[in-house]
Amino acid sequence: MTDDLLTYRIAFSSLRSLTPALATSILDRVGSEENFFALTESQLSAAMGFTNRLFKSSTRADALAGAKTESGFIEANSIRTLYFRDDDYPQRLLECDDAPLMLYGLGNCDLNHSRFISIVGTRHATAYGVDFVERLVSDLAELLPEKPVIVSGLAYGIDIAAHRAALKAGLPTVAVLAHGLNTLYPSQHRQTAVDMVRNNGMLLTDYRSSAQIHKGNFLARNRIVAGLSDALVVAESAAKGGALVTARLAAGYNRDVFALPGRTSDKYSAGCNSLIASDIAALVTSASDLCERMGWPVADGKADEQPSLFPTLTPEEEAIIEIMTDRGEVNLPELSSRIDIPIPRLMAMLIDMEFRSIIINIPGGRYRLR
């Protein structure tokens, strides 16, 4: 790629409100990014059949000036650019209406690898959540013949636990940043970031080096975490938080969403329990759960090696199992009417039984034996 082409692409992709669909329409009409900046405002309006503030000469001149500076930064720091029309641009992202036109990366990770799993959660992770993430990633590395790429956001808590677990398990891991590659936040995670790049992972962002770090950036980058994934796992979350936003984005992109359940009294399980109860996320307690729900083949014999617990059942739980054995699949009202248990209490029992891998929640708010 020539320096001029890169500059035009950076400038074009930096224009606000451009989606891949609109960008494609513009380029199909005007022929190239260079032509977009060479034509007059009236020529662009005529070619497109409408006027837009993006066509203003001043807007395009400012974008081009900033792009020339950014091009120099990219060259000086060996940064990889992934443009939405390039073959190496992540194709999963192109399925999302709001995908960025340009991504900037440090590292050589294949962003079109066959398995991508995003793991997100609270910055205030507990030992319960961190232990789950470490076991999940370690077991996925053992179970899956096609080793997955682990994606997260390099933040405190669950994010950094996911990246470090991936490194320990020998898996590539991608950190989606909320700022340009001229800095790293939080700085305490710099060594982990270096290790990721050195081990076939990547630091990835849609922000240029000139972009200021802003609170809103962290929510905006979550669309990339969600869009890159085949499956997104929420390990821990309070009733409100960025991880829940990411989960809903992933569901909106038709990605499979999973959540780790927890006790109703635990603050950082409230969000996960809510995702499960509202059928946004499926319950997950192990790597084998996730692989089964995703339909991913596992290495020969590995599934049988996963620990299996079937604890002593209460009479009410035995009644639930008997109904499921008889009917196959049932919903909450059906269960409640047959064994005369109030729905709130029954919901808590079902979550607990899912947690112990006795039953499984399936689409449509129905349950069956695992």
C-alpha positions as CSV (number, residue, x, y, z in Angstrom):
1,M,0.0,0.0,0.0
2,T,1.3,3.4,-0.9
3,D,1.7,6.1,1.7
4,D,-0.8,8.3,-0.1
5,L,-3.4,5.5,-0.2
6,L,-3.0,4.9,3.5
7,T,-3.4,8.6,4.2
8,Y,-6.6,8.8,2.2
9,R,-8.0,5.7,3.9
10,I,-7.2,7.1,7.4
11,A,-8.8,10.4,6.5
12,F,-11.9,8.8,5.0
13,S,-12.3,6.4,8.0
14,S,-12.0,9.2,10.5
15,L,-15.1,10.9,9.2
16,R,-17.8,10.7,11.8
17,S,-21.0,8.7,11.2
18,L,-19.6,6.7,8.3
19,T,-20.8,3.1,8.5
20,P,-19.5,0.4,6.2
21,A,-22.7,0.5,4.2
22,L,-22.6,4.3,3.6
23,A,-18.8,4.2,3.0
24,T,-19.3,1.5,0.4
25,S,-22.1,3.5,-1.3
26,I,-19.9,6.6,-1.4
27,L,-16.8,4.8,-2.8
28,D,-18.9,3.0,-5.4
29,R,-20.2,6.4,-6.6
30,V,-16.9,8.4,-6.6
31,G,-14.5,5.6,-7.4
32,S,-11.9,5.9,-4.6
33,E,-10.9,7.5,-1.3
34,E,-8.6,9.9,-3.2
35,N,-11.4,11.0,-5.5
36,F,-13.6,11.7,-2.4
37,F,-11.1,14.3,-1.2
38,A,-10.4,15.6,-4.7
39,L,-13.9,16.4,-5.8
40,T,-15.7,19.6,-4.9
41,E,-18.6,19.7,-2.5
42,S,-21.0,20.2,-5.3
43,Q,-19.5,17.4,-7.3
44,L,-19.9,15.0,-4.3
45,S,-23.4,16.1,-3.7
46,A,-24.3,15.5,-7.4
47,A,-22.6,12.1,-7.4
48,M,-24.4,11.0,-4.3
49,G,-27.7,12.6,-4.9
50,F,-27.8,14.4,-1.5
51,T,-25.9,16.9,0.5
52,N,-24.0,16.1,3.7
53,R,-21.8,17.9,6.2
54,L,-19.1,15.3,5.4
55,F,-18.8,16.7,1.9
56,K,-17.8,20.1,3.1
57,S,-14.3,21.2,2.0
58,S,-13.3,22.2,5.4
59,T,-14.3,18.9,7.0
60,R,-12.4,16.9,4.4
61,A,-9.3,19.2,4.6
62,D,-9.2,18.7,8.4
63,A,-9.5,15.0,8.1
64,L,-6.7,14.8,5.5
65,A,-4.4,16.9,7.6
66,G,-4.9,14.7,10.7
67,A,-4.4,11.6,8.5
68,K,-1.0,12.8,7.3
69,T,0.2,13.1,10.9
70,E,-1.3,9.7,11.8
71,S,0.3,8.0,8.8
72,G,3.7,9.1,10.1
73,F,3.0,7.7,13.5
74,I,1.9,4.4,12.0
75,E,5.0,4.1,9.9
76,A,7.3,5.0,12.8
77,N,5.7,2.5,15.2
78,S,5.1,-0.5,12.8
79,I,1.4,-0.4,13.4
80,R,-0.8,-2.7,11.4
81,T,-3.8,-1.1,9.7
82,L,-7.0,-3.1,8.8
83,Y,-9.3,-1.3,6.5
84,F,-12.9,-2.5,6.0
85,R,-12.2,-3.4,2.3
86,D,-9.1,-5.4,3.1
87,D,-9.1,-9.2,3.2
88,D,-7.5,-9.3,6.7
89,Y,-10.1,-7.0,8.2
90,P,-12.2,-9.1,10.7
91,Q,-15.1,-10.4,8.7
92,R,-17.2,-11.0,11.9
93,L,-17.2,-7.2,12.4
94,L,-18.5,-6.6,8.9
95,E,-21.7,-8.3,10.0
96,C,-22.2,-5.4,12.4
97,D,-23.9,-2.3,11.1
98,D,-21.7,0.0,13.2
99,A,-18.3,-1.5,12.6
100,P,-15.4,0.9,12.3
101,L,-13.9,1.5,8.8
102,M,-10.3,1.2,10.1
103,L,-8.7,-0.7,12.9
104,Y,-5.1,-0.1,14.2
105,G,-3.2,-3.0,15.7
106,L,0.1,-4.0,17.3
107,G,0.7,-7.7,16.8
108,N,0.1,-10.4,14.2
109,C,-3.0,-12.2,15.4
110,D,-5.3,-13.6,12.7
111,L,-8.5,-11.7,13.2
112,N,-10.3,-14.2,11.0
113,H,-9.3,-17.2,13.1
114,S,-12.0,-19.9,13.3
115,R,-12.8,-19.5,17.1
116,F,-13.2,-16.2,18.9
117,I,-14.4,-16.1,22.5
118,S,-14.8,-12.7,24.3
119,I,-14.7,-12.7,28.1
120,V,-15.9,-9.6,29.9
121,G,-17.0,-8.7,33.4
122,T,-16.6,-6.3,36.3
123,R,-13.5,-4.4,37.2
124,H,-14.2,-5.5,40.8
125,A,-13.8,-9.3,40.2
126,T,-14.0,-11.7,43.1
127,A,-12.0,-14.9,43.6
128,Y,-15.1,-16.7,42.4
129,G,-15.1,-14.9,39.0
130,V,-11.4,-15.0,38.5
131,D,-11.2,-18.7,39.3
132,F,-14.0,-19.4,36.8
133,V,-12.2,-17.5,34.1
134,E,-8.9,-19.3,34.7
135,R,-10.6,-22.7,34.6
136,L,-12.7,-21.8,31.6
137,V,-9.7,-20.6,29.5
138,S,-7.5,-23.5,30.6
139,D,-10.1,-26.1,29.8
140,L,-11.0,-24.5,26.4
141,A,-7.3,-24.8,25.5
142,E,-7.5,-28.5,26.3
143,L,-10.9,-29.2,24.8
144,L,-10.7,-27.5,21.5
145,P,-8.5,-28.9,18.7
146,E,-8.8,-25.5,17.0
147,K,-7.4,-23.3,19.7
148,P,-9.6,-20.2,20.3
149,V,-8.6,-16.6,20.5
150,I,-9.6,-14.9,23.7
151,V,-10.8,-11.3,23.5
152,S,-11.3,-8.7,26.2
153,G,-10.6,-5.1,27.1
154,L,-7.4,-5.1,29.2
155,A,-9.2,-3.5,32.1
156,Y,-8.9,-4.4,35.8
157,G,-10.7,-7.4,37.1
158,I,-12.2,-10.0,34.7
159,D,-10.6,-8.5,31.6
160,I,-7.0,-8.8,32.7
161,A,-7.7,-12.2,34.3
162,A,-8.9,-13.4,30.8
163,H,-5.8,-12.1,29.1
164,R,-3.4,-13.6,31.6
165,A,-5.3,-17.0,31.6
166,A,-4.9,-17.1,27.8
167,L,-1.2,-16.4,28.0
168,K,-0.8,-19.1,30.6
169,A,-2.7,-21.6,28.5
170,G,-0.8,-20.7,25.3
171,L,-3.7,-19.1,23.6
172,P,-3.5,-15.9,21.5
173,T,-5.4,-13.0,23.1
174,V,-6.6,-9.7,21.8
175,A,-7.1,-6.5,23.9
176,V,-9.6,-4.0,22.4
177,L,-8.5,-0.6,23.6
178,A,-10.5,2.6,24.2
179,H,-7.6,4.8,23.1
180,G,-4.9,5.2,20.5
181,L,-1.7,3.1,20.4
182,N,0.4,6.0,21.6
183,T,-0.5,5.1,25.2
184,L,-1.7,2.2,27.3
185,Y,-4.4,2.3,30.0
186,P,-4.2,1.1,32.6
187,S,-0.4,1.4,32.6
188,Q,-0.1,-1.3,35.3
189,H,-1.0,-3.9,32.6
190,R,1.8,-2.8,30.2
191,Q,3.8,-6.0,30.7
192,T,0.8,-8.2,30.0
193,A,0.2,-6.2,26.9
194,V,3.8,-6.7,25.8
195,D,3.5,-10.5,26.4
196,M,0.3,-10.6,24.4
197,V,1.9,-9.0,21.3
198,R,4.9,-11.3,21.6
199,N,2.7,-14.4,21.8
200,N,0.6,-14.0,18.6
201,G,-1.9,-11.7,20.2
202,M,-2.8,-8.1,19.5
203,L,-3.6,-4.7,20.9
204,L,-6.5,-3.5,18.7
205,T,-8.3,-0.1,18.5
206,D,-10.3,2.1,16.2
207,Y,-8.9,5.2,17.8
208,R,-6.0,7.2,16.3
209,S,-3.1,8.4,18.4
210,S,-4.5,11.9,18.4
211,A,-7.7,10.8,20.1
212,Q,-8.2,11.9,23.7
213,I,-9.1,9.2,26.3
214,H,-12.8,9.8,27.2
215,K,-15.2,7.8,29.4
216,G,-17.5,7.2,26.5
217,N,-14.7,5.5,24.5
218,F,-14.9,2.5,26.8
219,L,-18.5,1.9,26.1
220,A,-18.0,2.5,22.4
221,R,-15.2,0.0,22.1
222,N,-17.4,-2.7,23.6
223,R,-19.1,-3.0,20.2
224,I,-15.8,-4.4,18.8
225,V,-15.4,-6.8,21.7
226,A,-18.9,-8.1,21.0
227,G,-18.7,-8.0,17.3
228,L,-15.4,-10.0,17.1
229,S,-16.8,-12.9,19.1
230,D,-18.5,-16.1,18.2
231,A,-19.4,-16.5,21.9
232,L,-19.3,-13.9,24.6
233,V,-19.0,-14.8,28.2
234,V,-19.9,-12.5,31.1
235,A,-18.1,-13.8,34.1
236,E,-19.2,-11.4,36.8
237,S,-21.2,-8.1,36.7
238,A,-23.2,-5.9,39.0
239,A,-26.8,-5.0,38.1
240,K,-25.4,-2.2,35.9
241,G,-22.1,-2.1,34.1
242,G,-20.3,-2.1,30.8
243,A,-20.3,-5.9,30.6
244,L,-24.1,-5.9,30.4
245,V,-23.9,-3.4,27.6
246,T,-21.5,-5.6,25.8
247,A,-23.7,-8.7,26.3
248,R,-26.7,-6.9,24.9
249,L,-24.6,-5.7,21.9
250,A,-23.5,-9.2,21.3
251,A,-27.1,-10.5,21.4
252,G,-28.1,-7.8,19.0
253,Y,-25.3,-9.0,16.6
254,N,-26.8,-12.5,16.9
255,R,-23.8,-13.8,18.9
256,D,-24.2,-16.5,21.5
257,V,-24.0,-15.0,25.0
258,F,-23.2,-16.9,28.2
259,A,-23.1,-15.8,31.8
260,L,-21.8,-17.3,35.0
261,P,-24.6,-17.6,37.6
262,G,-24.0,-16.7,41.2
263,R,-25.9,-16.4,44.5
264,T,-28.7,-13.9,44.5
265,S,-27.0,-12.2,47.5
266,D,-23.7,-11.5,45.6
267,K,-23.5,-8.0,44.2
268,Y,-21.3,-9.0,41.3
269,S,-23.5,-11.9,40.2
270,A,-26.7,-9.8,39.9
271,G,-26.0,-8.8,36.3
272,C,-25.2,-12.3,35.2
273,N,-28.3,-13.7,37.0
274,S,-30.4,-11.0,35.3
275,L,-29.0,-11.9,31.8
276,I,-29.8,-15.6,32.4
277,A,-33.3,-14.9,33.8
278,S,-34.2,-12.6,30.8
279,D,-32.9,-15.2,28.3
280,I,-30.2,-12.9,26.9
281,A,-27.6,-15.3,28.1
282,A,-27.4,-19.0,28.5
283,L,-26.0,-20.3,31.8
284,V,-22.4,-21.5,31.7
285,T,-20.3,-23.1,34.4
286,S,-17.6,-24.9,32.4
287,A,-15.8,-25.1,29.1
288,S,-17.7,-28.2,28.2
289,D,-21.0,-26.3,28.7
290,L,-19.9,-23.7,26.3
291,C,-18.6,-26.1,23.7
292,E,-21.8,-28.2,23.9
293,R,-24.0,-25.1,23.4
294,M,-21.8,-23.8,20.5
295,G,-21.7,-27.2,18.8
296,W,-17.9,-27.2,18.7
297,P,-16.2,-30.6,18.4
298,V,-13.8,-31.3,21.2
299,A,-10.6,-33.3,21.3
300,D,-11.1,-37.1,21.5
301,G,-11.8,-38.2,25.1
302,K,-11.5,-34.7,26.5
303,A,-15.2,-34.2,27.2
304,D,-15.3,-37.3,29.3
305,E,-12.4,-36.0,31.4
306,Q,-14.4,-32.9,32.6
307,P,-15.6,-33.2,36.2
308,S,-19.2,-34.1,36.6
309,L,-21.2,-33.6,39.9
310,F,-24.7,-34.8,40.5
311,P,-25.4,-33.9,44.1
312,T,-28.1,-35.3,46.4
313,L,-31.4,-33.9,45.3
314,T,-34.2,-32.5,47.4
315,P,-37.7,-33.9,47.0
316,E,-38.7,-30.8,45.0
317,E,-35.7,-31.2,42.7
318,E,-36.5,-34.8,42.2
319,A,-40.1,-33.8,41.2
320,I,-38.7,-31.3,38.7
321,I,-36.5,-34.0,37.2
322,E,-39.4,-36.4,37.0
323,I,-41.5,-33.9,35.1
324,M,-38.7,-33.1,32.7
325,T,-38.1,-36.8,32.2
326,D,-41.8,-37.3,31.4
327,R,-42.3,-34.2,29.2
328,G,-38.9,-33.4,27.8
329,E,-39.1,-29.7,27.9
330,V,-41.1,-27.5,30.2
331,N,-41.4,-23.8,31.1
332,L,-41.8,-22.0,34.4
333,P,-45.6,-21.8,34.5
334,E,-45.9,-25.5,33.6
335,L,-43.5,-26.5,36.4
336,S,-45.1,-24.2,39.0
337,S,-48.6,-25.6,38.3
338,R,-47.5,-29.2,38.5
339,I,-45.5,-29.1,41.8
340,D,-47.1,-26.0,43.4
341,I,-43.9,-24.0,43.9
342,P,-44.1,-20.1,43.6
343,I,-42.4,-19.0,40.4
344,P,-39.8,-16.8,42.2
345,R,-38.7,-19.7,44.3
346,L,-38.8,-22.1,41.4
347,M,-36.6,-19.7,39.3
348,A,-34.0,-19.7,42.1
349,M,-34.1,-23.6,42.2
350,L,-33.7,-23.8,38.4
351,I,-30.7,-21.5,38.4
352,D,-29.1,-23.6,41.1
353,M,-29.8,-26.8,39.1
354,E,-28.3,-25.2,36.0
355,F,-25.3,-24.2,38.1
356,R,-24.8,-27.8,39.1
357,S,-25.2,-28.9,35.4
358,I,-28.3,-31.0,36.1
359,I,-30.6,-29.1,33.7
360,I,-30.1,-26.7,30.8
361,N,-32.0,-23.6,29.7
362,I,-32.9,-23.5,26.1
363,P,-34.3,-20.7,23.9
364,G,-37.9,-19.8,24.6
365,G,-37.6,-19.9,28.4
366,R,-37.8,-23.6,28.5
367,Y,-35.8,-26.2,30.4
368,R,-34.7,-29.8,29.9
369,L,-32.4,-32.3,31.5
370,R,-28.8,-32.0,30.5
